[in-house]
């Protein structure tokens, strides 16, 4: 997997011309390297952001909703996630984010393979079911095995992925999965925005 590199951080002094900030034109006298501070107020941003403010900002982000599943010891496991996205086209990869305390994360460290059920707008009740704790999440939920993983019937999208890497970020772990199978049906997506389930509507339809 290729590693994306970024320019070295520099300390920008007052009065520094913008032209000198382009790559290849270092700021005279500036300290660079991994230990260099970020310019201006960004250096102290993490010290002033409260958990409440951060949650409010992220609640304003409209996200898709999925149920991540896996099978261990002939038992299905799953949890609802909204933090997932495509990562790479060649090879096809996805990334999902799970809380460090997640029971599903513990199971995935063992199975190293998961199913990603991208839910449709008719499946908000399934999203709520799998957002809870317990061993009976699949009770009353139509599903079948597909590619060795539990596939929820009626999901708008379906992906089977092999875990290639796990990356810790704060109190969560990112799972980088290489896609082994993919399928979809024509269905309106389930979305989550400002702590409410909904779906996508084109702007032209809203204006009409």
C-alpha positions in Angstrom: 0.0 0.0 0.0 1.4 3.4 -0.9 2.1 5.9 1.8 0.9 9.5 1.2 3.5 12.0 2.2 2.9 15.7 3.1 5.3 18.7 3.1 7.3 19.3 6.2 5.8 21.6 8.8 7.4 25.0 9.1 7.0 28.0 11.5 5.6 30.9 9.5 6.9 34.2 10.8 4.9 37.5 10.5 5.5 39.3 7.2 6.6 36.1 5.4 5.7 36.6 1.7 3.2 34.1 0.3 5.5 33.2 -2.6 8.0 31.7 -0.2 5.5 29.2 1.1 5.5 27.1 -2.1 7.5 23.9 -2.1 11.1 24.5 -2.9 11.0 28.0 -1.3 11.8 27.5 2.4 11.0 30.3 4.8 14.2 32.0 5.9 15.1 31.1 9.5 12.1 28.8 9.9 12.4 25.6 11.9 11.2 22.6 9.9 10.8 18.9 10.5 8.4 16.6 12.5 8.8 18.6 15.7 8.0 22.0 14.2 4.9 23.8 15.6 1.9 24.5 13.4 1.5 28.1 12.4 -0.8 30.5 14.2 -3.8 29.5 16.2 -3.9 25.9 14.7 -1.1 25.0 17.1 -3.5 25.3 20.1 -6.7 24.2 18.4 -6.8 20.9 20.2 -6.5 22.6 23.6 -9.7 24.7 23.1 -12.1 22.3 21.3 -14.5 20.8 23.7 -16.1 17.4 23.3 -19.5 19.1 23.1 -18.4 21.4 20.3 -16.8 18.6 18.3 -19.9 16.4 18.6 -22.1 19.4 17.4 -20.0 19.9 14.3 -19.9 16.2 13.4 -23.7 15.9 14.0 -24.1 18.4 11.2 -22.3 16.0 8.8 -24.8 13.8 6.9 -23.5 10.2 6.8 -24.5 6.9 5.3 -25.4 4.1 7.7 -24.2 0.5 7.6 -24.1 -2.6 9.7 -20.7 -4.3 9.9 -21.0 -8.1 10.4 -18.7 -11.0 10.9 -18.9 -14.7 11.8 -16.9 -16.4 14.5 -17.4 -19.9 16.0 -20.6 -20.2 13.9 -22.2 -17.2 15.5 -23.1 -13.9 13.7 -21.9 -10.6 15.2 -22.7 -7.1 14.1 -22.8 -3.4 14.9 -24.1 -0.2 13.4 -21.5 2.3 12.0 -21.7 5.6 10.2 -17.9 6.1 10.0 -17.0 4.2 6.9 -15.9 5.1 3.4 -14.1 3.8 0.3 -10.3 4.0 0.6 -8.9 2.8 -2.7 -10.1 1.8 -6.2 -7.0 -0.2 -7.2 -7.1 -2.4 -5.3 -10.6 -1.9 -4.1 -10.5 -1.1 -0.4 -12.8 0.3 2.3 -12.1 1.6 5.8 -14.4 1.4 8.9 -14.0 2.9 12.3 -14.8 1.0 15.5 -14.6 2.1 19.2 -11.8 0.4 21.1 -14.3 -1.1 23.5 -16.4 -2.6 20.7 -17.2 -6.3 21.0 -17.3 -6.5 17.2 -13.7 -5.2 17.0 -12.6 -8.0 19.3 -14.3 -10.5 17.0 -12.8 -9.0 13.9 -9.3 -9.2 15.4 -10.0 -12.9 15.4 -11.9 -13.4 12.1 -10.0 -10.8 10.0 -13.0 -10.7 7.5 -16.2 -8.7 7.6 -19.4 -7.9 5.7 -20.5 -4.3 5.2 -24.3 -3.9 4.8 -25.1 -0.4 3.5 -28.6 0.1 4.8 -31.6 1.4 2.8 -34.0 4.0 4.0 -36.5 1.3 5.0 -34.0 -0.2 7.5 -33.7 2.4 10.2 -35.1 -0.1 12.7 -32.2 -2.4 11.8 -29.7 0.4 12.5 -31.3 1.0 15.9 -31.2 -2.7 16.7 -27.5 -3.1 15.9 -26.6 0.1 17.7 -27.5 -1.7 21.0 -25.5 -4.1 23.0 -26.4 -7.8 23.4 -26.2 -11.2 21.8 -29.6 -11.2 20.2 -29.2 -8.5 17.6 -30.0 -10.8 14.7 -33.3 -12.0 16.2 -36.1 -11.1 13.9 -33.7 -9.7 11.3 -33.8 -11.4 7.9 -30.2 -12.4 6.8 -28.2 -15.1 5.1 -24.6 -16.1 4.6 -22.9 -14.6 1.6 -19.2 -14.9 1.0 -18.8 -16.4 4.5 -20.3 -13.3 6.2 -23.8 -12.4 7.5 -25.7 -10.4 4.8 -28.8 -8.5 5.9 -31.6 -8.9 3.4 -32.7 -5.7 1.6 -29.5 -3.7 2.2 -28.8 -1.2 -0.5 -25.1 -2.3 -0.7 -23.1 -5.3 0.2 -19.3 -5.7 0.5 -17.2 -8.6 1.8 -13.7 -7.5 2.8 -10.5 -9.0 4.3 -8.8 -7.0 7.0 -5.4 -5.9 5.8 -4.4 -3.6 8.5 -5.6 -2.0 11.8 -4.7 1.5 12.7 -5.3 3.1 16.1 -6.6 6.6 16.2 -7.5 8.1 19.6 -10.2 6.0 21.2 -11.1 4.2 17.9 -9.4 1.7 15.5 -9.6 1.9 11.7 -9.9 -1.3 9.9 -8.5 -1.3 6.3 -10.3 -3.9 4.3 -9.5 -5.3 0.8 -12.8 -5.9 -1.0 -13.4 -9.5 -2.0 -17.0 -9.2 -3.2 -19.5 -6.4 -3.9 -23.2 -6.1 -4.8 -26.0 -3.6 -4.7 -29.7 -3.1 -5.3 -31.6 0.0 -6.3 -32.9 1.4 -3.0 -32.9 4.8 -1.4 -30.0 5.1 1.1 -30.4 5.5 4.9 -28.6 8.6 6.2 -27.9 10.1 9.6 -27.9 13.8 10.2 -28.3 15.8 13.4 -29.0 12.6 15.3 -32.0 11.8 13.0 -32.4 9.1 10.4 -33.4 10.2 6.9 -32.5 9.7 3.2 -31.1 11.6 0.3 -33.3 13.9 -1.8 -32.0 15.8 -4.9 -32.0 19.6 -4.5 -34.1 19.9 -7.6 -36.8 17.8 -6.0 -36.8 19.9 -2.8 -37.2 23.1 -4.8 -40.1 21.6 -6.8 
